[in-house]
Amino acid sequence: MIERTHLLQEVKAALKRSRVVALIGPRQCGKTTMARQIVSPDSSNYFDLENPISLARLDEPMTTLQDLRGTIVIDEIQRRSDLFPILRVLSDRDPLPARFLILGSASPSLLRQSSESLAGRITIIPMSGFGLEEVGTDFQSKHWGRGGFPLSFLAKTDKESLEWRRDFVSTFLERDVPQFGVKIPSTSLFRFWSVAAHYHGQIWNVAEASRTLNIGETTARRYMDLLQDLFMVRQLQPWFANLGKRQVKSPKIYFRDTGLLHYLLGIKSEDELVLHPRMGASWEGYVIEEIIKSTLPDEVYFWATHSGAELDLLLIKDNKRIGVECKRMDAPKLTPSMRTAMVDLELDKLVVVYPGAQSYSLAKEITVLPLAKIVTGAKGLADL
């Protein structure tokens, strides 16, 4: 078992200051394992809404929950959206006899009742699969290839990992999506998801994708928004600057887990990955997700102009603008695009992230850094 100490401490700290804490992330990313380190699954305070016994206990939720004390866990909260108004009432008691840790497999925008009913009472903590810092930088190649879902990363062989990801995709489409009331044929969503994999790291051209799939643009946007709400993709929005230049105004698409990306692209092993034409785009998405996890920025964007200048990632944190370029090469060099981004975006720093081991400077405030040093805190972006 890989310990997730920092995340566990964050959840415990949130439970001390907030009446309700929501731990949200994709299915199978480890939310239940985390919750069971706080409340035993054998406790009367633990409710798993995929367990018929727990569901039966919550036939009369107010009666069941109001007399419990301490921390109460409700797993897979999206199965019982009717519980949110009850949690609001119970969390408003004074003195407060219990706090709630709720686990969900969808974003707050999809679980609208959580934001409406529990506004001002809830702390939301996003969770994903294992990060590079958690698995250890010695396993960077394996982590990039298999992704961070625990059972995929920890599989004994590449074949077993691939089989787990195949089963995950099937279950996600056939069981998980319908429980949100989304009526999309699993075959249609799978085709869309597979086509989206080829847009990873690229501008999302909804018109082109719609023609490819023979569906309407509104339908394509709805499918993409659904995949984002279920933590499968990230739609990275463009940054607009008043530059007098034509700038790209459509989002970029990134799969949040490279293991799932590689499955949908037909990549079966690390050896196949390094020879695949989408290898560079895969690395870019991998770096972006790991940096967002490790730096927790206030805002994230990309930037591009129609004349060719671009920046893979713009982080805004503590009123500073930090640019990030992702390069899968042995020794990245200074490019005209980097200079343009520094000036036009008024960056405080620009970091070029690569898979090597040495840090070095390219120009004033432009530095090349190994990904491993950033995610372990050995050279955090804010400390440059």
C-alpha positions as a LaTeX table, in Angstrom:
\begin{tabular}{lrrr}
\hline
Residue & $x$ (\AA) & $y$ (\AA) & $z$ (\AA) \\
\hline
Met1 & 0.00 & 0.00 & 0.00 \\
Ile2 & 1.30 & 3.45 & $-0.92$ \\
Glu3 & 0.81 & 5.92 & 1.91 \\
Arg4 & $-0.87$ & 9.20 & 1.00 \\
Thr5 & 0.21 & 11.06 & 4.11 \\
His6 & $-0.17$ & 14.64 & 2.88 \\
Leu7 & $-3.68$ & 14.04 & 1.58 \\
Leu8 & $-4.73$ & 12.26 & 4.78 \\
Gln9 & $-3.47$ & 15.18 & 6.86 \\
Glu10 & $-5.33$ & 17.61 & 4.62 \\
Val11 & $-8.61$ & 15.73 & 5.06 \\
Lys12 & $-8.19$ & 15.49 & 8.84 \\
Ala13 & $-7.39$ & 19.21 & 9.07 \\
Ala14 & $-10.46$ & 20.07 & 6.98 \\
Leu15 & $-12.67$ & 17.96 & 9.26 \\
Lys16 & $-11.50$ & 19.99 & 12.26 \\
Arg17 & $-12.51$ & 23.32 & 10.73 \\
Ser18 & $-15.49$ & 22.43 & 8.50 \\
Arg19 & $-18.86$ & 20.89 & 9.22 \\
Val20 & $-18.88$ & 18.97 & 5.94 \\
Val21 & $-15.89$ & 17.86 & 3.88 \\
Ala22 & $-16.33$ & 16.51 & 0.37 \\
Leu23 & $-13.59$ & 14.32 & $-1.05$ \\
Ile24 & $-14.27$ & 14.22 & $-4.77$ \\
Gly25 & $-12.50$ & 12.46 & $-7.61$ \\
Pro26 & $-12.92$ & 9.72 & $-10.20$ \\
Arg27 & $-14.02$ & 6.25 & $-9.19$ \\
Gln28 & $-11.25$ & 3.88 & $-8.13$ \\
Cys29 & $-8.81$ & 6.69 & $-7.29$ \\
Gly30 & $-8.58$ & 5.73 & $-3.60$ \\
Lys31 & $-11.28$ & 7.83 & $-1.90$ \\
Thr32 & $-12.75$ & 4.86 & $-0.02$ \\
Thr33 & $-9.32$ & 3.71 & 1.15 \\
Met34 & $-8.66$ & 7.22 & 2.44 \\
Ala35 & $-12.00$ & 7.42 & 4.27 \\
Arg36 & $-11.43$ & 4.05 & 5.93 \\
Gln37 & $-8.28$ & 5.41 & 7.52 \\
Ile38 & $-10.48$ & 7.95 & 9.29 \\
Val39 & $-13.58$ & 5.87 & 10.09 \\
Ser40 & $-13.65$ & 2.07 & 10.15 \\
Pro41 & $-16.01$ & 0.52 & 7.57 \\
Asp42 & $-17.39$ & $-1.62$ & 10.43 \\
Ser43 & $-18.43$ & 1.49 & 12.35 \\
Ser44 & $-22.07$ & 2.55 & 12.56 \\
Asn45 & $-20.79$ & 5.93 & 11.32 \\
Tyr46 & $-19.78$ & 4.53 & 7.91 \\
Phe47 & $-22.30$ & 4.41 & 5.06 \\
Asp48 & $-21.41$ & 2.94 & 1.67 \\
Leu49 & $-24.26$ & 3.76 & $-0.69$ \\
Glu50 & $-23.31$ & 0.87 & $-2.96$ \\
Asn51 & $-23.98$ & $-1.47$ & $-0.02$ \\
Pro52 & $-27.65$ & $-2.54$ & 0.33 \\
Ile53 & $-27.29$ & $-2.61$ & 4.12 \\
Ser54 & $-26.20$ & 1.03 & 4.23 \\
Leu55 & $-29.02$ & 1.98 & 1.88 \\
Ala56 & $-31.50$ & 0.21 & 4.12 \\
Arg57 & $-30.16$ & 2.02 & 7.19 \\
Leu58 & $-30.78$ & 5.33 & 5.40 \\
Asp59 & $-34.41$ & 4.67 & 4.57 \\
Glu60 & $-35.13$ & 7.25 & 7.25 \\
Pro61 & $-31.95$ & 9.34 & 7.00 \\
Met62 & $-32.78$ & 12.03 & 9.56 \\
Thr63 & $-33.67$ & 9.43 & 12.17 \\
Thr64 & $-30.54$ & 7.40 & 11.45 \\
Leu65 & $-28.03$ & 10.25 & 11.30 \\
Gln66 & $-29.18$ & 12.67 & 13.98 \\
Asp67 & $-28.05$ & 10.57 & 16.97 \\
Leu68 & $-24.58$ & 9.68 & 15.62 \\
Arg69 & $-21.49$ & 11.37 & 17.04 \\
Gly70 & $-18.00$ & 12.06 & 15.70 \\
Thr71 & $-17.09$ & 11.79 & 12.04 \\
Ile72 & $-19.69$ & 10.26 & 9.72 \\
Val73 & $-18.65$ & 8.96 & 6.29 \\
Ile74 & $-21.10$ & 8.73 & 3.38 \\
Asp75 & $-19.47$ & 7.07 & 0.36 \\
Glu76 & $-20.77$ & 7.56 & $-3.22$ \\
Ile77 & $-23.01$ & 10.45 & $-2.18$ \\
Gln78 & $-24.15$ & 11.01 & $-5.79$ \\
Arg79 & $-26.42$ & 7.97 & $-5.40$ \\
Arg80 & $-28.57$ & 9.84 & $-2.85$ \\
Ser81 & $-28.75$ & 13.51 & $-3.77$ \\
Asp82 & $-31.76$ & 13.80 & $-1.46$ \\
Leu83 & $-29.35$ & 13.63 & 1.48 \\
Phe84 & $-27.87$ & 17.09 & 0.86 \\
Pro85 & $-30.76$ & 19.09 & 2.43 \\
Ile86 & $-30.66$ & 16.76 & 5.44 \\
Leu87 & $-26.91$ & 17.26 & 5.82 \\
Arg88 & $-27.51$ & 21.01 & 5.82 \\
Val89 & $-29.92$ & 20.70 & 8.74 \\
Leu90 & $-27.64$ & 18.34 & 10.67 \\
Ser91 & $-24.54$ & 20.45 & 10.09 \\
Asp92 & $-26.30$ & 23.58 & 11.43 \\
Arg93 & $-26.81$ & 22.14 & 14.91 \\
Asp94 & $-25.23$ & 23.98 & 17.85 \\
Pro95 & $-23.37$ & 22.49 & 19.53 \\
Leu96 & $-22.28$ & 20.32 & 16.61 \\
Pro97 & $-22.25$ & 16.62 & 17.61 \\
Ala98 & $-20.98$ & 15.26 & 14.28 \\
Arg99 & $-19.11$ & 16.21 & 11.14 \\
Phe100 & $-19.55$ & 14.64 & 7.74 \\
Leu101 & $-17.03$ & 13.31 & 5.26 \\
Ile102 & $-18.81$ & 12.70 & 1.97 \\
Leu103 & $-17.20$ & 10.97 & $-1.01$ \\
Gly104 & $-18.30$ & 11.66 & $-4.55$ \\
Ser105 & $-17.30$ & 10.64 & $-8.05$ \\
Ala106 & $-18.45$ & 13.80 & $-9.82$ \\
Ser107 & $-17.61$ & 17.48 & $-9.83$ \\
Pro108 & $-19.65$ & 19.97 & $-7.77$ \\
Ser109 & $-21.18$ & 21.29 & $-10.99$ \\
Leu110 & $-22.71$ & 17.86 & $-11.59$ \\
Leu111 & $-23.65$ & 17.50 & $-7.92$ \\
Arg112 & $-25.47$ & 20.83 & $-7.94$ \\
Gln113 & $-27.35$ & 20.15 & $-4.73$ \\
Ser114 & $-24.10$ & 20.02 & $-2.76$ \\
Ser115 & $-23.22$ & 23.60 & $-3.67$ \\
Glu116 & $-26.80$ & 24.82 & $-3.28$ \\
Ser117 & $-27.64$ & 23.09 & 0.01 \\
Leu118 & $-24.27$ & 23.24 & 1.75 \\
Ala119 & $-22.97$ & 26.65 & 0.67 \\
Gly120 & $-20.76$ & 28.08 & 3.40 \\
Arg121 & $-20.67$ & 24.77 & 5.26 \\
Ile122 & $-18.57$ & 22.56 & 3.01 \\
Thr123 & $-14.88$ & 22.22 & 2.17 \\
Ile124 & $-14.21$ & 20.45 & $-1.13$ \\
Ile125 & $-10.96$ & 18.51 & $-1.54$ \\
Pro126 & $-10.21$ & 17.18 & $-5.03$ \\
Met127 & $-8.51$ & 13.81 & $-5.26$ \\
Ser128 & $-6.95$ & 11.92 & $-8.13$ \\
Gly129 & $-4.99$ & 8.72 & $-8.49$ \\
Phe130 & $-1.44$ & 8.43 & $-7.18$ \\
Gly131 & 0.78 & 11.41 & $-7.95$ \\
Leu132 & 4.45 & 11.10 & $-8.86$ \\
Glu133 & 5.48 & 12.37 & $-5.45$ \\
Glu134 & 3.48 & 9.56 & $-3.81$ \\
Val135 & 4.82 & 6.69 & $-5.95$ \\
Gly136 & 8.38 & 8.00 & $-5.96$ \\
Thr137 & 10.33 & 9.62 & $-8.77$ \\
Asp138 & 12.23 & 6.37 & $-9.44$ \\
Phe139 & 8.96 & 5.10 & $-10.93$ \\
Gln140 & 8.33 & 8.08 & $-13.20$ \\
Ser141 & 8.29 & 6.07 & $-16.45$ \\
Lys142 & 5.96 & 3.45 & $-15.00$ \\
His143 & 3.68 & 6.12 & $-13.57$ \\
Trp144 & 3.54 & 8.01 & $-16.85$ \\
Gly145 & 2.81 & 4.83 & $-18.79$ \\
Arg146 & 0.21 & 3.24 & $-16.51$ \\
Gly147 & $-1.31$ & 6.35 & $-14.97$ \\
Gly148 & $-2.14$ & 6.96 & $-11.34$ \\
Phe149 & $-5.18$ & 4.77 & $-10.67$ \\
Pro150 & $-3.94$ & 2.55 & $-7.82$ \\
Leu151 & $-4.93$ & $-0.83$ & $-9.29$ \\
Ser152 & $-3.49$ & 0.11 & $-12.68$ \\
Phe153 & $-0.20$ & 1.39 & $-11.29$ \\
Leu154 & 0.24 & $-1.48$ & $-8.80$ \\
Ala155 & $-0.57$ & $-4.28$ & $-11.27$ \\
Lys156 & 2.11 & $-6.97$ & $-11.50$ \\
Thr157 & 2.56 & $-6.65$ & $-15.26$ \\
Asp158 & 1.82 & $-4.21$ & $-18.07$ \\
Lys159 & $-0.73$ & $-6.69$ & $-19.39$ \\
Glu160 & $-2.64$ & $-6.82$ & $-16.09$ \\
Ser161 & $-2.53$ & $-3.03$ & $-15.87$ \\
Leu162 & $-3.95$ & $-2.71$ & $-19.38$ \\
Glu163 & $-6.69$ & $-5.24$ & $-18.60$ \\
Trp164 & $-7.67$ & $-3.27$ & $-15.50$ \\
Arg165 & $-7.93$ & $-0.05$ & $-17.53$ \\
Arg166 & $-10.04$ & $-1.81$ & $-20.17$ \\
Asp167 & $-12.43$ & $-3.05$ & $-17.47$ \\
Phe168 & $-12.50$ & 0.40 & $-15.86$ \\
Val169 & $-13.55$ & 2.05 & $-19.12$ \\
Ser170 & $-16.27$ & $-0.54$ & $-19.68$ \\
Thr171 & $-17.67$ & $-0.15$ & $-16.15$ \\
Phe172 & $-17.46$ & 3.62 & $-16.35$ \\
Leu173 & $-19.52$ & 3.72 & $-19.54$ \\
Glu174 & $-22.05$ & 1.03 & $-18.72$ \\
Arg175 & $-22.65$ & 1.65 & $-15.00$ \\
Asp176 & $-21.16$ & 4.90 & $-13.70$ \\
Val177 & $-22.40$ & 7.33 & $-16.33$ \\
Pro178 & $-26.06$ & 6.17 & $-16.23$ \\
Gln179 & $-26.28$ & 6.67 & $-12.45$ \\
Phe180 & $-26.08$ & 10.43 & $-13.02$ \\
Gly181 & $-29.21$ & 10.29 & $-15.13$ \\
Val182 & $-27.23$ & 10.72 & $-18.34$ \\
Lys183 & $-28.89$ & 8.81 & $-21.17$ \\
Ile184 & $-26.04$ & 8.28 & $-23.63$ \\
Pro185 & $-25.48$ & 4.89 & $-25.29$ \\
Ser186 & $-22.20$ & 3.48 & $-23.99$ \\
Thr187 & $-21.02$ & 2.72 & $-27.53$ \\
Ser188 & $-21.57$ & 6.35 & $-28.58$ \\
Leu189 & $-19.68$ & 7.74 & $-25.60$ \\
Phe190 & $-16.85$ & 5.24 & $-26.12$ \\
Arg191 & $-16.47$ & 6.37 & $-29.74$ \\
Phe192 & $-16.44$ & 9.99 & $-28.61$ \\
Trp193 & $-13.90$ & 9.26 & $-25.85$ \\
Ser194 & $-11.64$ & 7.43 & $-28.33$ \\
Val195 & $-11.75$ & 10.33 & $-30.79$ \\
Ala196 & $-11.07$ & 12.78 & $-27.95$ \\
Ala197 & $-7.88$ & 10.85 & $-27.14$ \\
His198 & $-6.43$ & 12.02 & $-30.45$ \\
Tyr199 & $-7.07$ & 15.64 & $-29.42$ \\
His200 & $-5.04$ & 15.25 & $-26.22$ \\
Gly201 & $-2.71$ & 18.25 & $-26.04$ \\
Gln202 & $-4.44$ & 19.98 & $-28.95$ \\
Ile203 & $-7.02$ & 22.69 & $-29.45$ \\
Trp204 & $-10.50$ & 21.20 & $-29.11$ \\
Asn205 & $-12.05$ & 21.57 & $-32.55$ \\
Val206 & $-15.65$ & 20.72 & $-31.78$ \\
Ala207 & $-16.83$ & 21.18 & $-35.38$ \\
Glu208 & $-14.21$ & 18.76 & $-36.71$ \\
Ala209 & $-14.95$ & 16.17 & $-34.01$ \\
Ser210 & $-18.69$ & 16.47 & $-34.68$ \\
Arg211 & $-18.19$ & 15.75 & $-38.37$ \\
Thr212 & $-15.97$ & 12.77 & $-37.57$ \\
Leu213 & $-18.60$ & 11.26 & $-35.29$ \\
Asn214 & $-21.63$ & 12.43 & $-37.28$ \\
Ile215 & $-23.16$ & 14.16 & $-34.25$ \\
Gly216 & $-24.21$ & 17.74 & $-33.59$ \\
Glu217 & $-21.83$ & 20.28 & $-32.08$ \\
Thr218 & $-24.11$ & 20.75 & $-29.09$ \\
Thr219 & $-24.00$ & 17.00 & $-28.44$ \\
Ala220 & $-20.20$ & 16.97 & $-28.74$ \\
Arg221 & $-19.90$ & 19.79 & $-26.23$ \\
Arg222 & $-22.25$ & 17.98 & $-23.85$ \\
Tyr223 & $-20.19$ & 14.79 & $-24.07$ \\
Met224 & $-16.96$ & 16.67 & $-23.41$ \\
Asp225 & $-18.45$ & 18.54 & $-20.46$ \\
Leu226 & $-19.63$ & 15.22 & $-19.02$ \\
Leu227 & $-16.14$ & 13.71 & $-19.28$ \\
Gln228 & $-14.79$ & 16.77 & $-17.51$ \\
Asp229 & $-17.40$ & 16.60 & $-14.75$ \\
Leu230 & $-16.45$ & 12.95 & $-14.18$ \\
Phe231 & $-12.72$ & 13.83 & $-13.96$ \\
Met232 & $-11.71$ & 12.05 & $-17.14$ \\
Val233 & $-10.53$ & 15.10 & $-19.09$ \\
Arg234 & $-9.38$ & 18.63 & $-18.40$ \\
Gln235 & $-10.49$ & 21.43 & $-20.68$ \\
Leu236 & $-7.63$ & 23.89 & $-20.25$ \\
Gln237 & $-8.94$ & 27.34 & $-21.06$ \\
Pro238 & $-6.98$ & 29.95 & $-23.05$ \\
Trp239 & $-5.59$ & 33.12 & $-21.50$ \\
Phe240 & $-6.57$ & 36.32 & $-23.25$ \\
Ala241 & $-4.19$ & 39.28 & $-23.16$ \\
Asn242 & $-4.76$ & 42.69 & $-24.72$ \\
Leu243 & $-1.87$ & 42.39 & $-27.14$ \\
Gly244 & $-3.27$ & 43.41 & $-30.48$ \\
Lys245 & $-2.57$ & 39.86 & $-31.67$ \\
Arg246 & $-4.97$ & 37.18 & $-32.84$ \\
Gln247 & $-5.10$ & 34.70 & $-29.98$ \\
Val248 & $-6.51$ & 31.18 & $-29.77$ \\
Lys249 & $-9.85$ & 31.23 & $-27.95$ \\
Ser250 & $-10.79$ & 27.54 & $-27.83$ \\
Pro251 & $-9.74$ & 25.20 & $-24.99$ \\
Lys252 & $-7.12$ & 22.50 & $-25.13$ \\
Ile253 & $-8.04$ & 18.94 & $-24.18$ \\
Tyr254 & $-5.97$ & 16.79 & $-21.81$ \\
Phe255 & $-6.74$ & 13.38 & $-20.37$ \\
Arg256 & $-6.21$ & 13.65 & $-16.64$ \\
Asp257 & $-4.85$ & 10.12 & $-16.41$ \\
Thr258 & $-2.25$ & 9.10 & $-18.98$ \\
Gly259 & $-2.93$ & 5.41 & $-18.37$ \\
Leu260 & $-6.45$ & 5.78 & $-19.73$ \\
Leu261 & $-5.14$ & 7.91 & $-22.59$ \\
His262 & $-2.66$ & 5.21 & $-23.56$ \\
Tyr263 & $-5.33$ & 2.50 & $-23.42$ \\
Leu264 & $-7.58$ & 4.46 & $-25.79$ \\
Leu265 & $-4.62$ & 5.13 & $-28.11$ \\
Gly266 & $-3.75$ & 1.41 & $-28.18$ \\
Ile267 & $-0.43$ & 1.83 & $-26.35$ \\
Lys268 & 0.27 & $-1.36$ & $-24.42$ \\
Ser269 & 3.69 & $-0.80$ & $-22.81$ \\
Glu270 & 6.40 & 1.74 & $-22.00$ \\
Asp271 & 8.36 & 0.60 & $-25.06$ \\
Glu272 & 5.41 & 1.30 & $-27.34$ \\
Leu273 & 4.85 & 4.67 & $-25.67$ \\
Val274 & 8.29 & 6.10 & $-26.47$ \\
Leu275 & 7.84 & 5.18 & $-30.15$ \\
His276 & 4.28 & 6.44 & $-30.49$ \\
Pro277 & 3.63 & 9.64 & $-32.51$ \\
Arg278 & 1.54 & 11.04 & $-29.62$ \\
Met279 & 4.35 & 10.54 & $-27.11$ \\
Gly280 & 5.19 & 14.26 & $-26.86$ \\
Ala281 & 1.56 & 15.23 & $-26.30$ \\
Ser282 & 1.21 & 12.51 & $-23.67$ \\
Trp283 & 4.26 & 13.82 & $-21.81$ \\
Glu284 & 2.90 & 17.37 & $-21.95$ \\
Gly285 & $-0.38$ & 16.32 & $-20.36$ \\
Tyr286 & 1.41 & 14.24 & $-17.75$ \\
Val287 & 3.60 & 17.17 & $-16.72$ \\
Ile288 & 0.67 & 19.58 & $-16.61$ \\
Glu289 & $-1.33$ & 17.34 & $-14.26$ \\
Glu290 & 1.62 & 16.69 & $-11.96$ \\
Ile291 & 2.50 & 20.38 & $-11.73$ \\
Ile292 & $-1.08$ & 21.36 & $-10.97$ \\
Lys293 & $-1.18$ & 18.71 & $-8.22$ \\
Ser294 & 2.09 & 19.83 & $-6.66$ \\
Thr295 & 1.72 & 23.63 & $-6.91$ \\
Leu296 & $-2.04$ & 24.05 & $-6.33$ \\
Pro297 & $-2.28$ & 27.26 & $-8.38$ \\
Asp298 & $-5.12$ & 29.74 & $-8.06$ \\
Glu299 & $-5.79$ & 29.70 & $-11.82$ \\
Val300 & $-4.49$ & 27.72 & $-14.81$ \\
Tyr301 & $-4.51$ & 28.51 & $-18.52$ \\
Phe302 & $-2.60$ & 27.99 & $-21.75$ \\
Trp303 & $-1.74$ & 30.70 & $-24.24$ \\
Ala304 & $-1.34$ & 30.68 & $-28.00$ \\
Thr305 & $-1.48$ & 33.11 & $-30.89$ \\
His306 & $-2.35$ & 32.38 & $-34.50$ \\
Ser307 & 1.15 & 33.54 & $-35.46$ \\
Gly308 & 2.69 & 30.58 & $-33.61$ \\
Ala309 & 3.72 & 31.90 & $-30.18$ \\
Glu310 & 2.46 & 29.68 & $-27.37$ \\
Leu311 & 2.84 & 28.64 & $-23.76$ \\
Asp312 & 1.83 & 25.18 & $-22.55$ \\
Leu313 & 0.73 & 26.30 & $-19.08$ \\
Leu314 & 0.21 & 29.63 & $-17.35$ \\
Leu315 & $-0.07$ & 29.39 & $-13.58$ \\
Ile316 & $-1.36$ & 32.26 & $-11.48$ \\
Lys317 & $-0.48$ & 31.86 & $-7.84$ \\
Asp318 & $-0.19$ & 34.51 & $-5.13$ \\
Asn319 & $-0.55$ & 37.20 & $-7.80$ \\
Lys320 & 2.46 & 35.87 & $-9.72$ \\
Arg321 & 2.44 & 34.63 & $-13.29$ \\
Ile322 & 4.54 & 31.54 & $-13.91$ \\
Gly323 & 4.88 & 30.04 & $-17.36$ \\
Val324 & 5.55 & 26.36 & $-17.97$ \\
Glu325 & 6.82 & 24.68 & $-21.11$ \\
Cys326 & 6.87 & 20.86 & $-21.31$ \\
Lys327 & 9.71 & 19.37 & $-23.37$ \\
Arg328 & 10.35 & 15.67 & $-23.88$ \\
Met329 & 14.01 & 16.04 & $-24.93$ \\
Asp330 & 17.49 & 15.62 & $-23.48$ \\
Ala331 & 18.51 & 19.30 & $-23.34$ \\
Pro332 & 15.82 & 21.93 & $-24.01$ \\
Lys333 & 17.02 & 25.21 & $-25.50$ \\
Leu334 & 15.72 & 28.76 & $-25.50$ \\
Thr335 & 13.15 & 29.43 & $-28.24$ \\
Pro336 & 11.69 & 32.63 & $-29.71$ \\
Ser337 & 8.28 & 31.53 & $-28.40$ \\
Met338 & 9.61 & 31.51 & $-24.83$ \\
Arg339 & 10.96 & 35.05 & $-25.19$ \\
Thr340 & 7.66 & 36.20 & $-26.66$ \\
Ala341 & 5.67 & 34.65 & $-23.80$ \\
Met342 & 7.93 & 36.27 & $-21.19$ \\
Val343 & 7.36 & 39.73 & $-22.67$ \\
Asp344 & 3.75 & 39.55 & $-23.86$ \\
Leu345 & 2.40 & 37.82 & $-20.74$ \\
Glu346 & 4.65 & 39.73 & $-18.32$ \\
Leu347 & 5.73 & 36.49 & $-16.67$ \\
Asp348 & 7.56 & 36.51 & $-13.37$ \\
Lys349 & 9.20 & 33.19 & $-14.23$ \\
Leu350 & 9.23 & 30.66 & $-17.03$ \\
Val351 & 10.09 & 27.04 & $-16.31$ \\
Val352 & 10.93 & 24.45 & $-18.93$ \\
Val353 & 10.12 & 20.99 & $-17.53$ \\
Tyr354 & 11.90 & 17.95 & $-18.95$ \\
Pro355 & 12.60 & 14.33 & $-17.90$ \\
Gly356 & 16.33 & 14.83 & $-17.26$ \\
Ala357 & 18.23 & 15.17 & $-13.99$ \\
Gln358 & 20.02 & 18.56 & $-14.15$ \\
Ser359 & 18.69 & 22.08 & $-13.63$ \\
Tyr360 & 20.13 & 24.95 & $-15.66$ \\
Ser361 & 19.36 & 28.50 & $-16.73$ \\
Leu362 & 18.47 & 29.51 & $-20.28$ \\
Ala363 & 18.08 & 33.25 & $-19.70$ \\
Lys364 & 17.07 & 35.65 & $-16.99$ \\
Glu365 & 14.05 & 34.13 & $-15.21$ \\
Ile366 & 13.93 & 31.21 & $-17.66$ \\
Thr367 & 15.05 & 27.91 & $-16.13$ \\
Val368 & 15.10 & 24.25 & $-17.16$ \\
Leu369 & 13.98 & 21.94 & $-14.35$ \\
Pro370 & 13.50 & 18.16 & $-14.02$ \\
Leu371 & 9.90 & 17.20 & $-13.27$ \\
Ala372 & 11.11 & 15.09 & $-10.34$ \\
Lys373 & 12.57 & 18.11 & $-8.53$ \\
Ile374 & 9.34 & 20.09 & $-8.86$ \\
Val375 & 6.93 & 17.44 & $-7.57$ \\
Thr376 & 9.13 & 16.49 & $-4.62$ \\
Gly377 & 9.50 & 20.11 & $-3.53$ \\
Ala378 & 13.26 & 20.06 & $-4.08$ \\
Lys379 & 12.79 & 23.04 & $-6.39$ \\
Gly380 & 9.26 & 24.33 & $-6.18$ \\
Leu381 & 8.06 & 26.80 & $-8.78$ \\
Ala382 & 7.45 & 29.51 & $-6.21$ \\
Asp383 & 11.05 & 29.25 & $-4.94$ \\
Leu384 & 12.74 & 29.95 & $-8.27$ \\
\hline
\end{tabular}
